[in-house]
Amino acid sequence: MASSVLPPVPRSIGNCQRDLAYSFDAGPAVWHAQLDDIFAQSGGHYTAFVNGALADGACIYDESNVAMLRASLLKGHLIASHTWSGARLSDLTQTQIDAEVELLEEATWKTLGVVPAFIRPPHGACDAACVEYLNSRHGLSVVTWDTDSRDAMGASPMTSIDVLSSCTYPDPHMPLAHEIFEASIDTVAATMAPRYRAMGYELLTVQQCLGKASPYKLVGAPQERDETWTCQGKKASSASWGDM
């Protein structure tokens, strides 16, 4: 008789195994370097889920963005994928998903010398078939969150601080914020990073808090800038930057 046991449904990862991984989506923004300062002062690390085609026509290949992400990488912060343009992956064909993943991976490989092992689907929009495809086709761990700062929904900085302060030690947590909102960095993160440390949390990257072996699928050396370091002619952002 054939077994009636069904294979497990592929699922995204929504929380840490230990401590806390504070993460920031949809960057790098012009104030990205402030994150490095905040976490240096607090004594910990963060995860940046980055895009390629950025808000206001910016591009991950811009010299300032490359410099900021290289500095963050050297300081031990995790650079992960938020796709190229911020599109809803569950609404895309597999070919379109491939483009969203591979354009971003090409950019991080050329500029940073790393290929991310973790991806956060924009809007959290990635059903079981999408998760399985990202796992099997692209070798990516799909990460969501357990505590949403609600900044993308228009929450005030004080509301975000109240929501994020609901994380209770020693329970593990994976709070979500968005780098494109300056107050989410200079007010909310500047408040919450030291507050989490005072609670007793280690501030870890997603890879560290999940106990995964490697933060990247591939590690090498950054390449020299050439004419391919551009967002022009590549898929433009189709997302609403207030709803990442």
FITOR-141602 format. One record per residue (C-alpha): x, y negated, z negated; residue number from 1. Coordinates in steps of 0.001 Angstrom, whole numbers, always signed. Layout:
<dolos>
       u       v       w  nr
       X       Y       Z NUM
...
</dolos>
This chain:
<dolos>
       u       v       w  nr
      +0      +0      +0   1
   +1307   -3400    +897   2
   +2120   -5682   -1968   3
    -524   -8293   -2772   4
   +2023  -10548   -4415   5
   +2294  -13770   -2449   6
   +5555  -15671   -2101   7
   +5816  -18746   -4285   8
   +4510  -21981   -2816   9
   +7407  -24370   -2119  10
   +7275  -27235   -4578  11
   +9089  -30470   -5043  12
  +11036  -31139   -8237  13
   +9274  -33660  -10447  14
  +11319  -33768  -13624  15
  +14730  -33217  -15146  16
  +15822  -30167  -17075  17
  +17492  -32405  -19629  18
  +17877  -36062  -20556  19
  +16815  -38710  -18058  20
  +17522  -39618  -14429  21
  +16563  -43214  -13618  22
  +16213  -43605   -9864  23
  +15672  -46448   -7427  24
  +14068  -46128   -3996  25
  +14135  -48039    -705  26
  +17527  -49733   -1011  27
  +20159  -50880    -728  28
  +18789  -54344   -1448  29
  +20876  -57503   -1627  30
  +21042  -57212   -5431  31
  +22105  -53548   -5409  32
  +25428  -54289   -7133  33
  +23540  -55410  -10243  34
  +22614  -51772  -10819  35
  +26289  -50850  -11095  36
  +26786  -53591  -13686  37
  +23702  -52614  -15707  38
  +24630  -48947  -15876  39
  +28285  -49690  -16585  40
  +27221  -51747  -19583  41
  +24785  -49061  -20733  42
  +27152  -46161  -20141  43
  +25476  -43951  -17572  44
  +24584  -43282  -13967  45
  +21606  -43676  -11660  46
  +20370  -42278   -8353  47
  +19758  -44475   -5309  48
  +17366  -42989   -2751  49
  +18343  -45069    +265  50
  +16813  -45856   +3644  51
  +18494  -46685   +6935  52
  +16125  -49248   +8428  53
  +15568  -51614   +5509  54
  +13161  -54365   +4528  55
  +13363  -57750   +6268  56
  +15260  -56323   +9227  57
  +18316  -55305   +7210  58
  +20261  -52151   +8044  59
  +22238  -49637   +6024  60
  +25146  -50237   +8431  61
  +25376  -53946   +7506  62
  +28830  -54668   +6086  63
  +27488  -55828   +2724  64
  +25360  -52694   +2306  65
  +28223  -50386   +3208  66
  +30482  -52135    +690  67
  +27898  -51934   -2103  68
  +27100  -48264   -1536  69
  +30791  -47342   -1364  70
  +31338  -49089   -4693  71
  +28399  -47235   -6250  72
  +29635  -43904   -4939  73
  +33096  -44485   -6398  74
  +31517  -45212   -9782  75
  +29775  -41838   -9814  76
  +26243  -42894   -8946  77
  +24305  -40563   -6659  78
  +23366  -41608   -3134  79
  +20351  -39624   -1930  80
  +17923  -39777    +994  81
  +14672  -41721   +1193  82
  +14558  -41037   +4958  83
  +15566  -43369   +7760  84
  +12482  -45569   +7961  85
  +10300  -44770   +4957  86
   +7644  -42904   +6954  87
   +5123  -40534   +5360  88
   +6669  -37153   +6113  89
   +3421  -35193   +5804  90
   +2054  -37220   +8728  91
   +4977  -36370  +11022  92
   +5827  -33516  +13358  93
   +8870  -31417  +12571  94
  +10763  -33200  +15338  95
   +9917  -36557  +13779  96
  +10956  -35286  +10337  97
  +14256  -34168  +11854  98
  +14863  -37695  +13133  99
  +14002  -39277   +9768 100
  +16417  -36966   +7961 101
  +19232  -36840  +10490 102
  +19493  -40557  +11242 103
  +19921  -41257   +7530 104
  +22411  -38417   +7111 105
  +24399  -39679  +10093 106
  +24565  -43108   +8457 107
  +25745  -41885   +5050 108
  +28282  -39552   +6664 109
  +29765  -42307   +8801 110
  +29761  -45032   +6159 111
  +30330  -43083   +2932 112
  +31657  -39684   +3938 113
  +28802  -37807   +2251 114
  +25619  -36042   +3349 115
  +22907  -36127    +647 116
  +21640  -32903    -907 117
  +18537  -34580   -2357 118
  +15616  -36336    -710 119
  +12652  -38237   -2111 120
   +9769  -38362    +374 121
   +8425  -41912    +707 122
   +5111  -42256   -1145 123
   +5693  -38713   -2456 124
   +3942  -37625    +751 125
   +5313  -34156   +1407 126
   +2984  -31146   +1214 127
   +4094  -27536    +705 128
   +4840  -27045   +4404 129
   +6902  -30230   +4437 130
   +8833  -29182   +1318 131
   +9538  -25750   +2770 132
  +10763  -27292   +6021 133
  +13099  -29707   +4241 134
  +14402  -26829   +2112 135
  +14929  -24323   +4918 136
  +15748  -26490   +7943 137
  +17734  -29234   +6264 138
  +18969  -27627   +3030 139
  +17522  -30459    +954 140
  +16160  -30395   -2580 141
  +12921  -32397   -2596 142
  +12627  -34661   -5627 143
   +9684  -36749   -6806 144
   +9267  -38271  -10299 145
   +7391  -37886  -13568 146
   +7063  -41545  -14643 147
   +6199  -44268  -12131 148
   +7112  -47848  -13026 149
   +4228  -48921  -10747 150
   +6291  -51746   -9317 151
   +5242  -50733   -5797 152
   +1612  -51109   -6894 153
   +2224  -54694   -7963 154
   +2803  -54127  -11668 155
   +4438  -56994  -13532 156
   +7902  -56444  -15012 157
   +6395  -56282  -18508 158
   +3887  -53651  -17390 159
   +6692  -51618  -15825 160
   +8690  -51884  -19046 161
   +5684  -50709  -21069 162
   +5123  -47749  -18741 163
   +8770  -46714  -18677 164
   +9011  -47067  -22448 165
   +6443  -44261  -22745 166
   +9231  -41762  -22020 167
   +9806  -40013  -25329 168
  +13134  -38589  -26443 169
  +14188  -35765  -26330 170
  +11733  -34779  -23590 171
  +13340  -34958  -20129 172
  +12143  -37633  -17734 173
  +12669  -38795  -14153 174
  +11439  -42409  -13933 175
  +10865  -44087  -10574 176
  +11512  -47703   -9596 177
  +12040  -49559   -6332 178
  +15197  -51452   -5558 179
  +13469  -53780   -3106 180
  +11867  -55674   -6011 181
  +14465  -57870   -7689 182
  +12638  -57897  -11033 183
  +12775  -54096  -11082 184
  +16540  -54485  -11321 185
  +17396  -57705  -13159 186
  +14526  -57490  -15662 187
  +13158  -53944  -15889 188
  +16311  -51864  -15384 189
  +18336  -54361  -17415 190
  +15899  -53726  -20281 191
  +15281  -50017  -19871 192
  +18793  -48647  -19273 193
  +20094  -49768  -22693 194
  +16740  -48893  -24281 195
  +16935  -45325  -22996 196
  +20480  -45047  -24308 197
  +19333  -46336  -27695 198
  +16620  -43652  -27738 199
  +19366  -41048  -27408 200
  +19200  -40226  -23710 201
  +22153  -39611  -21459 202
  +21591  -41547  -18241 203
  +22273  -38939  -15578 204
  +22022  -38629  -11835 205
  +19301  -36381  -10440 206
  +21917  -33763   -9629 207
  +23259  -33839  -13182 208
  +19877  -33715  -14895 209
  +18802  -30746  -12766 210
  +22044  -28847  -13290 211
  +22588  -28482   -9540 212
  +26045  -27426   -8391 213
  +26728  -30179   -5887 214
  +25435  -33711   -5340 215
  +26056  -33552   -1585 216
  +25731  -31057   +1251 217
  +28992  -32281   +2728 218
  +31815  -34473   +1468 219
  +34537  -35959   +3638 220
  +36019  -39359   +4404 221
  +34241  -42489   +5650 222
  +34745  -43279   +9312 223
  +35876  -46472  +10983 224
  +33183  -48916  +12063 225
  +32265  -48689  +15753 226
  +29389  -49574  +18075 227
  +27215  -46748  +16686 228
  +27012  -48468  +13296 229
  +23692  -50115  +14070 230
  +19959  -49737  +13502 231
  +19147  -51131  +16931 232
  +17548  -48609  +19231 233
  +16837  -46241  +16344 234
  +13460  -45577  +14774 235
  +12291  -48740  +13015 236
  +10534  -48678   +9679 237
   +6881  -47762   +9979 238
   +6220  -48002   +6268 239
   +4729  -50686   +4095 240
   +7562  -51919   +1922 241
   +5124  -52722    -885 242
   +4087  -49067   -1032 243
   +7217  -46962   -1180 244
</dolos>
